[in-house]
Amino acid sequence: VIPQTSVLGAILLTGYLGGATATHVRIGEPFYMPIVLGMLVWAGLFLRDDRLRALLPLRS
C-alpha cells in the first residue's frame, strides 16, 4: 500500500515464507507453493519498482 516500504515488506514476507517452506519440508508435505508465492511477490515488485530494476538489470 505504501510504495516506500514495498522492498521492506517483500523482504519480511520472504522470511515468513521461508519459515512456511521449512515447516512443509519438516512434515513431508509439498513445499513448492510458498516458494512460488515468494517468486511472484518479487516478480511483481521487480516490475513495479524502478530502484530494484536498476539493481538487477536483466538486459545488458
ABEGO torsion letter per residue (X at the ends): XBAAAAAAAAAAAAAAAAAAAAAAAAAGBBAAAAAAAAAAAAAAAAAABAAAAAABBABX
